[in-house]
Amino acid sequence: MSAVNDTKFQSAVFLLTGIPGQENIHVWISIPFCSMYVISILGNSFILFIIKTDPTLHEPMYIFLSMLAVTDLGISISTLPTILSVFWFNSREISFNACFAQLFFIHLLTLTESAVLLSMAFDRFVAICNPLRYDSILTPPRVGKMGLVSLLRGVVLISPLPILLTQYRYCHANVLSHSYCLNQEVMKMACSDIRPHSIYSFFVTLASVGLDVLLVLLSYVMILKTVLSIASNTKRLKALNTCVSHICVVLLFYSPVLGLSVIHRFVKNISPLVQTVMGNVYLLVPPLMNPIVYSVKTKAIRARIIRVFVK
């Protein structure tokens, strides 16, 4: 009997979900999804190309921006196969191992992007509050170490999640609410006691995204305090203008992340359509909008793009 159960466990699958109630028009719905993927992948790749080929952009602010573009590319690539397979071919099945691997990369890249946004907030804090020491504080080796620590933190915190999930038995319907795998949903499919897993997941959220949000807010409180002490209104606006792009990206990233986390943990009765839309916004909108925001609001990036297209 044990061998039979083990066989069932190994052959079992999760079922992904597209847009509830709109299955007959999934092919048409896939058009805006494909457009968003194409724009996000091309946009972030173009940002990386511009920063790599222009020596004047080899500064901490733009190196952090290139890290952000890499994480956005990773998020897009990790979700693209399952989302398009659901909408194009109605292929909803995903094996346990593939699901666990996908949720590992999604959560790893989400935590890494959160850390990169915190590093960018620190960059703006040093540039405005201590400009004379900017070059000595944010040296290239130190910037590289900050990026490596951002990645390692995510690996250390997220690695236990798929390992714990592989230890559980799954006897529910195994129908997920999204077109990709999230830890919050997969753990609810288990028949085993998931309280240790749930407690650890909550700790990971607080120790990473929650802490990052608080530190970003603290950075901007100190930035605002410094800016208000500047006598010239022109210099005030100039200082604040260097933060606009980052503030927009922070809002685009943290709003859906925190919203979806609250929905999964605390909201019991919610429309499946609302949950699906929130999940798609969480993973599709930041990679789509980040290169657009920085291309429009950052003068150096905008000027470099214009020169490329004029040639």
C-alpha positions as a Markdown table, in Angstrom:
| # | Residue | x | y | z |
|---|---|---|---|---|
| 1 | Met | 0.0 | 0.0 | 0.0 |
| 2 | Ser | 2.9 | 2.3 | 0.8 |
| 3 | Ala | 4.4 | 1.8 | -2.6 |
| 4 | Val | 1.1 | 2.5 | -4.3 |
| 5 | Asn | 0.7 | 5.8 | -2.3 |
| 6 | Asp | 4.3 | 6.8 | -3.2 |
| 7 | Thr | 3.5 | 6.1 | -6.9 |
| 8 | Lys | 0.4 | 8.3 | -6.8 |
| 9 | Phe | 2.4 | 11.0 | -5.1 |
| 10 | Gln | 5.1 | 11.0 | -7.7 |
| 11 | Ser | 2.6 | 11.0 | -10.6 |
| 12 | Ala | 0.3 | 13.6 | -9.2 |
| 13 | Val | 0.0 | 17.1 | -10.7 |
| 14 | Phe | -1.3 | 20.5 | -9.9 |
| 15 | Leu | -3.9 | 22.1 | -12.2 |
| 16 | Leu | -3.3 | 25.8 | -13.1 |
| 17 | Thr | -6.1 | 28.2 | -13.8 |
| 18 | Gly | -6.4 | 30.9 | -16.4 |
| 19 | Ile | -9.2 | 33.6 | -16.2 |
| 20 | Pro | -12.1 | 32.0 | -14.3 |
| 21 | Gly | -15.3 | 31.9 | -16.4 |
| 22 | Gln | -13.5 | 33.1 | -19.6 |
| 23 | Glu | -12.0 | 29.9 | -20.8 |
| 24 | Asn | -13.6 | 30.2 | -24.2 |
| 25 | Ile | -11.8 | 33.4 | -25.0 |
| 26 | His | -8.4 | 32.5 | -23.5 |
| 27 | Val | -6.7 | 32.7 | -26.9 |
| 28 | Trp | -7.8 | 36.4 | -27.3 |
| 29 | Ile | -6.9 | 37.1 | -23.7 |
| 30 | Ser | -3.4 | 35.8 | -24.5 |
| 31 | Ile | -2.8 | 38.7 | -26.9 |
| 32 | Pro | -2.3 | 41.4 | -24.2 |
| 33 | Phe | -0.3 | 38.9 | -22.1 |
| 34 | Cys | 2.0 | 38.2 | -25.0 |
| 35 | Ser | 2.3 | 41.9 | -25.6 |
| 36 | Met | 3.3 | 42.5 | -22.0 |
| 37 | Tyr | 5.9 | 39.8 | -22.1 |
| 38 | Val | 7.4 | 41.1 | -25.3 |
| 39 | Ile | 7.6 | 44.7 | -24.1 |
| 40 | Ser | 9.0 | 43.7 | -20.7 |
| 41 | Ile | 11.7 | 41.4 | -22.1 |
| 42 | Leu | 12.7 | 43.8 | -24.9 |
| 43 | Gly | 12.5 | 46.8 | -22.5 |
| 44 | Asn | 14.7 | 45.3 | -19.8 |
| 45 | Ser | 17.1 | 43.8 | -22.3 |
| 46 | Phe | 17.4 | 47.3 | -24.0 |
| 47 | Ile | 18.1 | 48.9 | -20.6 |
| 48 | Leu | 20.9 | 46.4 | -20.0 |
| 49 | Phe | 22.3 | 47.0 | -23.4 |
| 50 | Ile | 22.4 | 50.8 | -23.0 |
| 51 | Ile | 24.0 | 50.6 | -19.5 |
| 52 | Lys | 26.6 | 48.1 | -20.7 |
| 53 | Thr | 27.6 | 50.0 | -23.9 |
| 54 | Asp | 27.7 | 53.5 | -22.4 |
| 55 | Pro | 30.7 | 54.0 | -20.1 |
| 56 | Thr | 29.1 | 57.2 | -18.7 |
| 57 | Leu | 26.4 | 55.0 | -17.2 |
| 58 | His | 28.8 | 52.8 | -15.3 |
| 59 | Glu | 27.8 | 54.4 | -12.0 |
| 60 | Pro | 26.1 | 52.9 | -8.9 |
| 61 | Met | 22.6 | 54.2 | -9.7 |
| 62 | Tyr | 22.7 | 52.6 | -13.2 |
| 63 | Ile | 24.4 | 49.4 | -12.0 |
| 64 | Phe | 21.5 | 48.9 | -9.5 |
| 65 | Leu | 19.1 | 49.6 | -12.4 |
| 66 | Ser | 20.8 | 46.9 | -14.4 |
| 67 | Met | 20.3 | 44.5 | -11.4 |
| 68 | Leu | 16.6 | 45.4 | -11.4 |
| 69 | Ala | 16.4 | 44.7 | -15.1 |
| 70 | Val | 18.0 | 41.3 | -14.6 |
| 71 | Thr | 15.5 | 40.3 | -11.9 |
| 72 | Asp | 12.6 | 41.5 | -14.0 |
| 73 | Leu | 13.8 | 39.4 | -16.9 |
| 74 | Gly | 14.1 | 36.4 | -14.6 |
| 75 | Ile | 10.5 | 36.9 | -13.3 |
| 76 | Ser | 9.2 | 37.2 | -16.8 |
| 77 | Ile | 11.0 | 34.1 | -18.1 |
| 78 | Ser | 10.0 | 32.0 | -15.0 |
| 79 | Thr | 6.3 | 32.6 | -15.5 |
| 80 | Leu | 6.0 | 32.8 | -19.3 |
| 81 | Pro | 5.9 | 29.0 | -20.1 |
| 82 | Thr | 3.0 | 28.1 | -17.8 |
| 83 | Ile | 0.9 | 31.3 | -18.5 |
| 84 | Leu | 1.1 | 30.9 | -22.2 |
| 85 | Ser | 0.6 | 27.2 | -22.2 |
| 86 | Val | -2.6 | 27.7 | -20.2 |
| 87 | Phe | -4.0 | 30.5 | -22.5 |
| 88 | Trp | -2.7 | 29.0 | -25.8 |
| 89 | Phe | -3.1 | 25.3 | -25.4 |
| 90 | Asn | -5.3 | 24.9 | -22.3 |
| 91 | Ser | -2.4 | 22.8 | -20.9 |
| 92 | Arg | -3.2 | 23.2 | -17.2 |
| 93 | Glu | -1.2 | 20.3 | -15.7 |
| 94 | Ile | 2.1 | 20.9 | -14.0 |
| 95 | Ser | 4.1 | 18.3 | -12.2 |
| 96 | Phe | 5.0 | 18.7 | -8.5 |
| 97 | Asn | 8.7 | 19.1 | -9.2 |
| 98 | Ala | 8.2 | 21.7 | -11.9 |
| 99 | Cys | 5.8 | 23.5 | -9.7 |
| 100 | Phe | 8.2 | 23.6 | -6.8 |
| 101 | Ala | 11.0 | 24.8 | -9.0 |
| 102 | Gln | 8.9 | 27.5 | -10.5 |
| 103 | Leu | 7.7 | 28.8 | -7.1 |
| 104 | Phe | 11.3 | 28.8 | -5.9 |
| 105 | Phe | 12.5 | 31.0 | -8.7 |
| 106 | Ile | 9.4 | 33.3 | -8.5 |
| 107 | His | 9.9 | 33.9 | -4.7 |
| 108 | Leu | 13.7 | 34.1 | -5.0 |
| 109 | Leu | 13.6 | 36.8 | -7.7 |
| 110 | Thr | 10.8 | 38.7 | -5.8 |
| 111 | Leu | 13.0 | 38.8 | -2.7 |
| 112 | Thr | 16.0 | 39.8 | -4.7 |
| 113 | Glu | 14.1 | 42.6 | -6.5 |
| 114 | Ser | 13.0 | 43.9 | -3.1 |
| 115 | Ala | 16.6 | 43.9 | -1.9 |
| 116 | Val | 17.7 | 45.7 | -5.0 |
| 117 | Leu | 15.0 | 48.4 | -4.5 |
| 118 | Leu | 16.3 | 48.8 | -1.0 |
| 119 | Ser | 19.8 | 49.2 | -2.3 |
| 120 | Met | 18.6 | 51.9 | -4.8 |
| 121 | Ala | 16.9 | 53.7 | -1.9 |
| 122 | Phe | 20.3 | 53.7 | -0.1 |
| 123 | Asp | 21.9 | 55.0 | -3.2 |
| 124 | Arg | 19.5 | 58.0 | -3.3 |
| 125 | Phe | 19.9 | 58.5 | 0.4 |
| 126 | Val | 23.7 | 58.8 | 0.1 |
| 127 | Ala | 23.5 | 60.9 | -3.1 |
| 128 | Ile | 21.3 | 63.5 | -1.4 |
| 129 | Cys | 22.2 | 63.4 | 2.3 |
| 130 | Asn | 26.0 | 62.8 | 1.9 |
| 131 | Pro | 26.9 | 63.7 | -1.6 |
| 132 | Leu | 30.6 | 64.5 | -0.9 |
| 133 | Arg | 31.2 | 60.9 | 0.3 |
| 134 | Tyr | 29.1 | 59.3 | -2.5 |
| 135 | Asp | 32.0 | 58.0 | -4.5 |
| 136 | Ser | 33.9 | 56.7 | -1.5 |
| 137 | Ile | 30.8 | 54.9 | 0.0 |
| 138 | Leu | 29.3 | 53.4 | -3.2 |
| 139 | Thr | 32.4 | 52.0 | -4.8 |
| 140 | Pro | 32.0 | 49.4 | -7.6 |
| 141 | Pro | 33.2 | 46.5 | -5.5 |
| 142 | Arg | 30.8 | 47.5 | -2.7 |
| 143 | Val | 27.9 | 47.8 | -5.2 |
| 144 | Gly | 28.8 | 44.3 | -6.5 |
| 145 | Lys | 28.8 | 42.9 | -3.0 |
| 146 | Met | 25.4 | 44.5 | -2.3 |
| 147 | Gly | 24.0 | 42.8 | -5.3 |
| 148 | Leu | 25.5 | 39.4 | -4.3 |
| 149 | Val | 24.1 | 39.7 | -0.8 |
| 150 | Ser | 20.7 | 40.5 | -2.2 |
| 151 | Leu | 20.8 | 37.3 | -4.2 |
| 152 | Leu | 22.2 | 35.2 | -1.4 |
| 153 | Arg | 19.6 | 36.4 | 1.1 |
| 154 | Gly | 16.9 | 35.2 | -1.2 |
| 155 | Val | 18.5 | 31.8 | -1.8 |
| 156 | Val | 19.0 | 31.3 | 2.0 |
| 157 | Leu | 15.4 | 32.3 | 2.9 |
| 158 | Ile | 13.6 | 30.6 | 0.0 |
| 159 | Ser | 15.5 | 27.3 | -0.3 |
| 160 | Pro | 13.7 | 25.7 | 2.7 |
| 161 | Leu | 10.2 | 26.3 | 1.1 |
| 162 | Pro | 10.3 | 23.8 | -1.8 |
| 163 | Ile | 12.2 | 21.3 | 0.4 |
| 164 | Leu | 9.4 | 21.4 | 3.0 |
| 165 | Leu | 6.7 | 21.2 | 0.3 |
| 166 | Thr | 8.2 | 18.0 | -1.1 |
| 167 | Gln | 7.7 | 16.3 | 2.4 |
| 168 | Tyr | 3.9 | 16.8 | 2.3 |
| 169 | Arg | 1.1 | 14.6 | 1.0 |
| 170 | Tyr | -1.4 | 16.2 | -1.3 |
| 171 | Cys | -4.9 | 14.8 | -1.3 |
| 172 | His | -7.0 | 17.9 | -2.2 |
| 173 | Ala | -8.2 | 18.9 | -5.7 |
| 174 | Asn | -4.8 | 20.5 | -6.3 |
| 175 | Val | -6.4 | 23.3 | -8.4 |
| 176 | Leu | -4.4 | 26.5 | -8.1 |
| 177 | Ser | -5.9 | 30.0 | -8.6 |
| 178 | His | -3.2 | 31.3 | -10.9 |
| 179 | Ser | -1.4 | 30.2 | -14.1 |
| 180 | Tyr | 1.8 | 29.7 | -12.1 |
| 181 | Cys | 2.8 | 28.3 | -8.7 |
| 182 | Leu | 3.0 | 30.3 | -5.5 |
| 183 | Asn | 4.1 | 29.0 | -2.1 |
| 184 | Gln | 1.0 | 30.5 | -0.4 |
| 185 | Glu | -1.3 | 28.4 | -2.6 |
| 186 | Val | 0.6 | 25.2 | -2.9 |
| 187 | Met | 1.0 | 24.7 | 0.9 |
| 188 | Lys | -2.8 | 24.9 | 1.3 |
| 189 | Met | -3.1 | 21.8 | -1.0 |
| 190 | Ala | -1.3 | 19.6 | 1.5 |
| 191 | Cys | -3.1 | 17.1 | 3.8 |
| 192 | Ser | -0.2 | 17.3 | 6.3 |
| 193 | Asp | 0.2 | 19.7 | 9.2 |
| 194 | Ile | 1.5 | 22.9 | 7.4 |
| 195 | Arg | 1.7 | 25.1 | 10.5 |
| 196 | Pro | 5.5 | 25.1 | 10.7 |
| 197 | His | 5.7 | 25.9 | 7.0 |
| 198 | Ser | 3.1 | 28.7 | 7.3 |
| 199 | Ile | 5.0 | 30.2 | 10.3 |
| 200 | Tyr | 8.3 | 30.1 | 8.4 |
| 201 | Ser | 6.7 | 31.6 | 5.3 |
| 202 | Phe | 5.3 | 34.5 | 7.4 |
| 203 | Phe | 8.8 | 35.0 | 9.0 |
| 204 | Val | 10.3 | 35.1 | 5.5 |
| 205 | Thr | 7.8 | 37.8 | 4.4 |
| 206 | Leu | 8.5 | 39.9 | 7.5 |
| 207 | Ala | 12.3 | 39.4 | 7.4 |
| 208 | Ser | 12.6 | 40.3 | 3.7 |
| 209 | Val | 9.8 | 42.3 | 2.1 |
| 210 | Gly | 8.4 | 43.7 | 5.4 |
| 211 | Leu | 11.9 | 44.9 | 6.6 |
| 212 | Asp | 12.8 | 46.2 | 3.2 |
| 213 | Val | 9.6 | 48.4 | 3.1 |
| 214 | Leu | 10.4 | 49.8 | 6.5 |
| 215 | Leu | 14.0 | 50.6 | 5.5 |
| 216 | Val | 12.9 | 52.2 | 2.2 |
| 217 | Leu | 10.4 | 54.4 | 4.1 |
| 218 | Leu | 13.1 | 55.3 | 6.6 |
| 219 | Ser | 15.4 | 56.3 | 3.8 |
| 220 | Tyr | 12.9 | 58.6 | 2.3 |
| 221 | Val | 12.0 | 60.2 | 5.6 |
| 222 | Met | 15.7 | 61.1 | 6.0 |
| 223 | Ile | 15.9 | 62.2 | 2.4 |
| 224 | Leu | 12.8 | 64.5 | 2.8 |
| 225 | Lys | 14.3 | 65.9 | 6.0 |
| 226 | Thr | 17.5 | 66.8 | 4.1 |
| 227 | Val | 15.7 | 68.2 | 1.1 |
| 228 | Leu | 13.5 | 70.5 | 3.3 |
| 229 | Ser | 16.6 | 71.9 | 4.9 |
| 230 | Ile | 17.8 | 73.2 | 1.5 |
| 231 | Ala | 17.1 | 76.9 | 1.1 |
| 232 | Ser | 16.7 | 77.0 | -2.7 |
| 233 | Asn | 13.4 | 75.8 | -4.1 |
| 234 | Thr | 15.1 | 75.0 | -7.4 |
| 235 | Lys | 17.7 | 72.7 | -5.7 |
| 236 | Arg | 14.9 | 71.1 | -3.6 |
| 237 | Leu | 13.0 | 70.2 | -6.8 |
| 238 | Lys | 16.2 | 69.0 | -8.5 |
| 239 | Ala | 17.0 | 66.7 | -5.5 |
| 240 | Leu | 13.5 | 65.3 | -5.3 |
| 241 | Asn | 13.4 | 64.8 | -9.1 |
| 242 | Thr | 16.2 | 62.3 | -8.9 |
| 243 | Cys | 14.0 | 60.1 | -6.7 |
| 244 | Val | 10.8 | 60.1 | -8.8 |
| 245 | Ser | 11.7 | 57.1 | -10.9 |
| 246 | His | 12.6 | 55.0 | -7.9 |
| 247 | Ile | 9.4 | 56.0 | -5.9 |
| 248 | Cys | 7.3 | 55.0 | -8.9 |
| 249 | Val | 9.0 | 51.6 | -9.2 |
| 250 | Val | 8.7 | 51.0 | -5.4 |
| 251 | Leu | 5.0 | 51.7 | -5.5 |
| 252 | Leu | 4.5 | 49.4 | -8.6 |
| 253 | Phe | 6.4 | 46.6 | -6.9 |
| 254 | Tyr | 5.3 | 46.6 | -3.3 |
| 255 | Ser | 1.6 | 47.5 | -3.8 |
| 256 | Pro | 0.6 | 44.2 | -5.6 |
| 257 | Val | 3.1 | 42.1 | -3.6 |
| 258 | Leu | 1.7 | 43.2 | -0.2 |
| 259 | Gly | -1.9 | 43.2 | -1.6 |
| 260 | Leu | -1.6 | 39.6 | -2.8 |
| 261 | Ser | 0.0 | 38.5 | 0.4 |
| 262 | Val | -2.8 | 39.9 | 2.5 |
| 263 | Ile | -5.4 | 38.3 | 0.2 |
| 264 | His | -3.8 | 34.8 | 0.5 |
| 265 | Arg | -3.3 | 35.0 | 4.3 |
| 266 | Phe | -6.3 | 36.9 | 5.7 |
| 267 | Val | -9.1 | 37.1 | 3.1 |
| 268 | Lys | -11.2 | 34.0 | 3.1 |
| 269 | Asn | -14.1 | 34.8 | 0.7 |
| 270 | Ile | -12.9 | 36.6 | -2.4 |
| 271 | Ser | -13.9 | 36.4 | -6.0 |
| 272 | Pro | -11.6 | 34.1 | -8.0 |
| 273 | Leu | -11.5 | 36.7 | -10.7 |
| 274 | Val | -10.1 | 39.4 | -8.4 |
| 275 | Gln | -7.5 | 37.0 | -7.0 |
| 276 | Thr | -6.4 | 36.0 | -10.5 |
| 277 | Val | -6.1 | 39.6 | -11.7 |
| 278 | Met | -4.1 | 40.6 | -8.5 |
| 279 | Gly | -1.8 | 37.7 | -9.2 |
| 280 | Asn | -1.2 | 38.7 | -12.8 |
| 281 | Val | -0.6 | 42.3 | -11.8 |
| 282 | Tyr | 1.9 | 41.1 | -9.1 |
| 283 | Leu | 4.1 | 39.4 | -11.6 |
| 284 | Leu | 3.5 | 41.1 | -15.0 |
| 285 | Val | 3.2 | 44.8 | -14.3 |
| 286 | Pro | 6.5 | 45.6 | -12.5 |
| 287 | Pro | 8.7 | 44.0 | -15.2 |
| 288 | Leu | 6.6 | 45.8 | -17.8 |
| 289 | Met | 6.6 | 49.3 | -16.3 |
| 290 | Asn | 10.1 | 49.5 | -14.7 |
| 291 | Pro | 12.0 | 50.0 | -18.0 |
| 292 | Ile | 9.3 | 52.4 | -19.2 |
| 293 | Val | 9.5 | 54.5 | -16.0 |
| 294 | Tyr | 13.2 | 54.8 | -16.1 |
| 295 | Ser | 13.3 | 55.5 | -19.8 |
| 296 | Val | 10.8 | 58.3 | -19.4 |
| 297 | Lys | 12.0 | 59.8 | -16.1 |
| 298 | Thr | 15.8 | 59.4 | -16.1 |
| 299 | Lys | 17.4 | 62.0 | -18.3 |
| 300 | Ala | 20.6 | 60.0 | -19.0 |
| 301 | Ile | 18.7 | 56.9 | -20.1 |
| 302 | Arg | 16.3 | 58.9 | -22.2 |
| 303 | Ala | 19.1 | 60.8 | -23.9 |
| 304 | Arg | 20.9 | 57.5 | -24.7 |
| 305 | Ile | 17.8 | 55.9 | -26.2 |
| 306 | Ile | 17.2 | 59.0 | -28.4 |
| 307 | Arg | 20.8 | 58.8 | -29.7 |
| 308 | Val | 20.3 | 55.1 | -30.5 |
| 309 | Phe | 17.2 | 55.7 | -32.5 |
| 310 | Val | 18.4 | 58.8 | -34.2 |
| 311 | Lys | 21.4 | 56.9 | -35.5 |
